[in-house]
Amino acid sequence: MGMGTHRGQMRLTPRVLLERTMQRPPIRIGVMGSASTSISAEDLHRVDDLAKRLGKKIAAASCVLITGELDGIPGRVVEVHSQHGGLSVGISPAHSAVEHAALYATPPCPSTVVIYSGFGFKGRNVIAVRSADIVLLFSGGIGTLNEFTIAYDEGKVIGLLQGTGGVADLAQTLLDTLPVRSTGAVVIADPDPEQLVDRCIARLCEQHGEQATPNAGRDAAARRTSV
């Protein structure tokens, strides 16, 4: 039976099918940092402006935001990212919304999409990091340190938001002090969230043989659909 089309619908020619097959998602940026249970209200207030600037910048770059679906710093970034029209994906350690609410005494992130991994914190961390093209560290404790080591082992482009404390300020010292193997990971440190995002995107595009633009997340996807 032939493939018909309705008036106004695109005909699925071989070229169209090829373009859809070759299409790639926009750049995905993971923001890993302290949840409210591991950062004081005073410290959270201190970095709030940086979190708002980071969320706005990721949205302006047309990038998808990935977090571990807990509140605190990542939750604040998600909130502002969403206010500016961004699409976000939260990877929860729980296996359902009910379990998430019961186990983690924190408000939910306002993520556009939530994936309930059911793998706990360590399993959730692997999924979140592997799902991201770029991993940004914003403050962070032992959990963020785990995400950093996964990102390094996975050869990711890693951004450190300097001056926010925690792992973001200590990660480079650890790399300089401890014996590490080469994984292809690139670590970029910057105290300015806008510049950090731009530098990380530029490096990612360089690795893919693409040119970074102000809307690199959207433009990279558009270029990959061309034939």
C-alpha positions as a LaTeX table, in Angstrom:
\begin{tabular}{lrrr}
\hline
Residue & $x$ (\AA) & $y$ (\AA) & $z$ (\AA) \\
\hline
Met1 & 0.00 & 0.00 & 0.00 \\
Gly2 & 1.51 & 3.36 & $-0.99$ \\
Met3 & 2.40 & 6.10 & 1.47 \\
Gly4 & $-0.17$ & 8.86 & 1.05 \\
Thr5 & $-0.05$ & 12.45 & 2.20 \\
His6 & $-2.71$ & 14.84 & 3.37 \\
Arg7 & $-2.94$ & 18.34 & 1.98 \\
Gly8 & $-0.47$ & 20.62 & 3.80 \\
Gln9 & 1.68 & 17.75 & 5.09 \\
Met10 & 5.30 & 17.29 & 4.07 \\
Arg11 & 5.84 & 14.40 & 1.66 \\
Leu12 & 8.31 & 11.90 & 3.12 \\
Thr13 & 10.74 & 11.82 & 0.24 \\
Pro14 & 14.09 & 10.01 & 0.58 \\
Arg15 & 15.77 & 13.38 & 1.18 \\
Val16 & 13.40 & 14.28 & 4.01 \\
Leu17 & 13.84 & 10.86 & 5.59 \\
Leu18 & 17.63 & 11.21 & 5.34 \\
Glu19 & 17.51 & 14.65 & 6.97 \\
Arg20 & 15.40 & 13.32 & 9.85 \\
Thr21 & 17.76 & 10.38 & 10.30 \\
Met22 & 20.78 & 12.69 & 10.44 \\
Gln23 & 19.18 & 15.18 & 12.82 \\
Arg24 & 20.94 & 15.58 & 16.16 \\
Pro25 & 19.68 & 17.20 & 19.37 \\
Pro26 & 20.93 & 20.61 & 20.49 \\
Ile27 & 23.89 & 20.89 & 22.83 \\
Arg28 & 23.11 & 19.51 & 26.28 \\
Ile29 & 24.67 & 21.21 & 29.30 \\
Gly30 & 24.66 & 19.49 & 32.67 \\
Val31 & 24.81 & 21.68 & 35.77 \\
Met32 & 26.05 & 19.79 & 38.81 \\
Gly33 & 26.16 & 21.44 & 42.22 \\
Ser34 & 24.97 & 21.55 & 45.80 \\
Ala35 & 21.40 & 20.65 & 46.69 \\
Ser36 & 19.75 & 22.60 & 49.52 \\
Thr37 & 20.58 & 19.82 & 51.98 \\
Ser38 & 24.34 & 20.31 & 51.45 \\
Ile39 & 24.61 & 24.10 & 51.29 \\
Ser40 & 23.67 & 26.74 & 53.83 \\
Ala41 & 20.98 & 29.27 & 53.11 \\
Glu42 & 23.63 & 31.98 & 53.43 \\
Asp43 & 25.90 & 30.38 & 50.81 \\
Leu44 & 22.94 & 29.72 & 48.52 \\
His45 & 21.99 & 33.39 & 48.74 \\
Arg46 & 25.60 & 34.39 & 48.02 \\
Val47 & 25.66 & 32.56 & 44.69 \\
Asp48 & 22.04 & 33.20 & 43.70 \\
Asp49 & 22.90 & 35.91 & 41.17 \\
Leu50 & 25.45 & 33.61 & 39.50 \\
Ala51 & 22.84 & 30.83 & 39.32 \\
Lys52 & 20.34 & 33.18 & 37.67 \\
Arg53 & 22.93 & 34.39 & 35.17 \\
Leu54 & 23.92 & 30.82 & 34.35 \\
Gly55 & 20.35 & 29.69 & 33.76 \\
Lys56 & 19.63 & 32.71 & 31.55 \\
Lys57 & 22.82 & 32.17 & 29.54 \\
Ile58 & 22.16 & 28.47 & 28.88 \\
Ala59 & 18.66 & 29.35 & 27.66 \\
Ala60 & 19.99 & 32.18 & 25.47 \\
Ala61 & 22.42 & 29.72 & 23.87 \\
Ser62 & 19.46 & 27.43 & 23.01 \\
Cys63 & 20.98 & 24.55 & 24.97 \\
Val64 & 19.10 & 21.83 & 26.84 \\
Leu65 & 19.78 & 21.88 & 30.60 \\
Ile66 & 20.36 & 18.61 & 32.46 \\
Thr67 & 20.40 & 18.30 & 36.26 \\
Gly68 & 20.05 & 15.67 & 38.97 \\
Glu69 & 16.48 & 16.84 & 39.73 \\
Leu70 & 17.12 & 18.19 & 43.23 \\
Asp71 & 16.73 & 21.75 & 44.46 \\
Gly72 & 19.45 & 24.09 & 45.69 \\
Ile73 & 21.84 & 25.48 & 43.10 \\
Pro74 & 20.77 & 23.25 & 40.18 \\
Gly75 & 17.12 & 23.92 & 40.98 \\
Arg76 & 17.68 & 27.67 & 40.88 \\
Val77 & 19.43 & 27.38 & 37.51 \\
Val78 & 16.53 & 25.28 & 36.16 \\
Glu79 & 13.99 & 27.83 & 37.41 \\
Val80 & 15.60 & 30.76 & 35.60 \\
His81 & 16.38 & 28.65 & 32.51 \\
Ser82 & 12.67 & 27.77 & 32.29 \\
Gln83 & 11.63 & 31.42 & 32.76 \\
His84 & 13.63 & 32.24 & 29.64 \\
Gly85 & 12.05 & 29.50 & 27.54 \\
Gly86 & 14.65 & 26.77 & 28.03 \\
Leu87 & 14.01 & 23.04 & 27.94 \\
Ser88 & 15.37 & 21.11 & 30.92 \\
Val89 & 15.68 & 17.43 & 31.80 \\
Gly90 & 15.95 & 16.26 & 35.40 \\
Ile91 & 17.40 & 12.82 & 36.15 \\
Ser92 & 15.93 & 11.73 & 39.49 \\
Pro93 & 17.63 & 9.08 & 41.64 \\
Ala94 & 14.17 & 7.75 & 42.56 \\
His95 & 12.06 & 5.28 & 40.58 \\
Ser96 & 8.89 & 7.38 & 40.74 \\
Ala97 & 7.54 & 10.77 & 41.70 \\
Val98 & 6.11 & 9.25 & 44.88 \\
Glu99 & 9.46 & 7.82 & 45.94 \\
His100 & 11.24 & 11.05 & 45.05 \\
Ala101 & 8.90 & 13.03 & 47.31 \\
Ala102 & 9.20 & 10.48 & 50.14 \\
Leu103 & 13.00 & 10.07 & 50.14 \\
Tyr104 & 14.25 & 13.57 & 49.42 \\
Ala105 & 12.96 & 16.29 & 51.73 \\
Thr106 & 13.39 & 18.98 & 49.10 \\
Pro107 & 11.01 & 20.72 & 46.72 \\
Pro108 & 11.02 & 19.29 & 43.18 \\
Cys109 & 12.91 & 21.03 & 40.39 \\
Pro110 & 10.73 & 22.76 & 37.80 \\
Ser111 & 12.25 & 20.63 & 35.04 \\
Thr112 & 10.42 & 20.36 & 31.73 \\
Val113 & 10.97 & 16.59 & 31.66 \\
Val114 & 11.77 & 14.30 & 34.60 \\
Ile115 & 13.31 & 10.86 & 34.15 \\
Tyr116 & 13.01 & 8.58 & 37.20 \\
Ser117 & 16.11 & 6.42 & 36.98 \\
Gly118 & 15.54 & 4.30 & 40.09 \\
Phe119 & 19.34 & 3.91 & 40.40 \\
Gly120 & 20.02 & 6.04 & 43.47 \\
Phe121 & 22.53 & 8.86 & 43.54 \\
Lys122 & 25.51 & 7.06 & 42.00 \\
Gly123 & 23.52 & 5.56 & 39.12 \\
Arg124 & 21.71 & 8.87 & 38.58 \\
Asn125 & 25.06 & 10.66 & 38.38 \\
Val126 & 26.32 & 8.39 & 35.60 \\
Ile127 & 23.16 & 8.89 & 33.54 \\
Ala128 & 23.16 & 12.68 & 33.99 \\
Val129 & 26.83 & 13.08 & 33.10 \\
Arg130 & 26.69 & 10.74 & 30.10 \\
Ser131 & 23.60 & 12.56 & 28.83 \\
Ala132 & 25.43 & 15.90 & 28.80 \\
Asp133 & 27.83 & 17.22 & 26.15 \\
Ile134 & 29.21 & 19.75 & 28.64 \\
Val135 & 29.33 & 19.38 & 32.43 \\
Leu136 & 29.42 & 22.55 & 34.53 \\
Leu137 & 30.35 & 22.39 & 38.22 \\
Phe138 & 28.83 & 25.03 & 40.48 \\
Ser139 & 30.05 & 24.80 & 44.10 \\
Gly140 & 29.26 & 21.21 & 45.17 \\
Gly141 & 30.17 & 18.63 & 47.77 \\
Ile142 & 30.99 & 14.91 & 47.68 \\
Gly143 & 28.16 & 14.14 & 45.25 \\
Thr144 & 29.37 & 16.77 & 42.81 \\
Leu145 & 32.89 & 15.37 & 43.21 \\
Asn146 & 31.52 & 12.01 & 42.04 \\
Glu147 & 29.94 & 13.70 & 39.02 \\
Phe148 & 33.24 & 15.44 & 38.28 \\
Thr149 & 35.23 & 12.19 & 38.31 \\
Ile150 & 32.64 & 10.54 & 36.04 \\
Ala151 & 32.79 & 13.49 & 33.64 \\
Tyr152 & 36.58 & 13.38 & 33.60 \\
Asp153 & 36.59 & 9.63 & 33.01 \\
Glu154 & 34.04 & 10.08 & 30.18 \\
Gly155 & 36.27 & 12.65 & 28.45 \\
Lys156 & 33.74 & 15.48 & 28.71 \\
Val157 & 34.19 & 19.21 & 28.31 \\
Ile158 & 34.05 & 20.32 & 31.96 \\
Gly159 & 33.46 & 23.89 & 33.15 \\
Leu160 & 34.34 & 25.07 & 36.65 \\
Leu161 & 32.49 & 28.16 & 37.89 \\
Gln162 & 35.30 & 29.60 & 39.97 \\
Gly163 & 34.63 & 31.44 & 43.19 \\
Thr164 & 31.52 & 29.44 & 44.07 \\
Gly165 & 33.35 & 27.19 & 46.52 \\
Gly166 & 33.32 & 23.43 & 46.93 \\
Val167 & 34.31 & 21.13 & 44.11 \\
Ala168 & 34.17 & 23.91 & 41.50 \\
Asp169 & 37.13 & 25.57 & 43.22 \\
Leu170 & 38.99 & 22.39 & 44.17 \\
Ala171 & 38.69 & 20.22 & 41.06 \\
Gln172 & 41.68 & 21.68 & 39.21 \\
Thr173 & 43.83 & 21.34 & 42.34 \\
Leu174 & 42.89 & 17.68 & 42.55 \\
Leu175 & 43.88 & 17.14 & 38.92 \\
Asp176 & 47.19 & 18.93 & 39.51 \\
Thr177 & 47.90 & 16.96 & 42.69 \\
Leu178 & 46.68 & 13.42 & 42.08 \\
Pro179 & 47.97 & 10.99 & 39.46 \\
Val180 & 45.46 & 10.98 & 36.60 \\
Arg181 & 45.30 & 9.27 & 33.24 \\
Ser182 & 44.55 & 11.06 & 30.01 \\
Thr183 & 40.89 & 10.65 & 28.99 \\
Gly184 & 40.48 & 13.48 & 26.53 \\
Ala185 & 38.58 & 15.55 & 29.08 \\
Val186 & 38.96 & 19.31 & 28.81 \\
Val187 & 38.69 & 21.41 & 31.99 \\
Ile188 & 37.89 & 25.12 & 31.67 \\
Ala189 & 37.71 & 27.43 & 34.70 \\
Asp190 & 36.12 & 30.88 & 34.73 \\
Pro191 & 34.41 & 33.03 & 37.40 \\
Asp192 & 32.01 & 34.52 & 34.85 \\
Pro193 & 29.05 & 32.22 & 34.02 \\
Glu194 & 28.41 & 33.73 & 30.58 \\
Gln195 & 32.04 & 33.44 & 29.54 \\
Leu196 & 32.26 & 29.92 & 30.97 \\
Val197 & 29.33 & 28.74 & 28.85 \\
Asp198 & 30.72 & 30.44 & 25.74 \\
Arg199 & 34.18 & 28.94 & 26.23 \\
Cys200 & 32.84 & 25.44 & 26.84 \\
Ile201 & 30.56 & 25.59 & 23.79 \\
Ala202 & 33.41 & 26.90 & 21.66 \\
Arg203 & 35.63 & 24.01 & 22.75 \\
Leu204 & 32.88 & 21.45 & 22.11 \\
Cys205 & 32.22 & 22.89 & 18.65 \\
Glu206 & 35.96 & 22.86 & 17.96 \\
Gln207 & 36.08 & 19.16 & 18.81 \\
His208 & 33.22 & 18.54 & 16.36 \\
Gly209 & 34.74 & 20.69 & 13.65 \\
Glu210 & 32.00 & 23.31 & 13.99 \\
Gln211 & 32.07 & 27.06 & 14.53 \\
Ala212 & 30.59 & 28.42 & 17.75 \\
Thr213 & 27.88 & 31.08 & 17.41 \\
Pro214 & 25.74 & 33.06 & 19.92 \\
Asn215 & 23.05 & 30.37 & 19.47 \\
Ala216 & 25.45 & 27.44 & 19.23 \\
Gly217 & 23.04 & 24.94 & 20.75 \\
Arg218 & 20.39 & 25.60 & 18.13 \\
Asp219 & 22.78 & 26.22 & 15.24 \\
Ala220 & 24.78 & 23.04 & 15.84 \\
Ala221 & 21.60 & 21.00 & 15.55 \\
Ala222 & 20.59 & 22.87 & 12.40 \\
Arg223 & 23.93 & 22.28 & 10.73 \\
Arg224 & 23.77 & 18.57 & 11.40 \\
Thr225 & 20.46 & 18.31 & 9.56 \\
Ser226 & 21.89 & 19.67 & 6.32 \\
Val227 & 22.89 & 17.27 & 3.54 \\
\hline
\end{tabular}
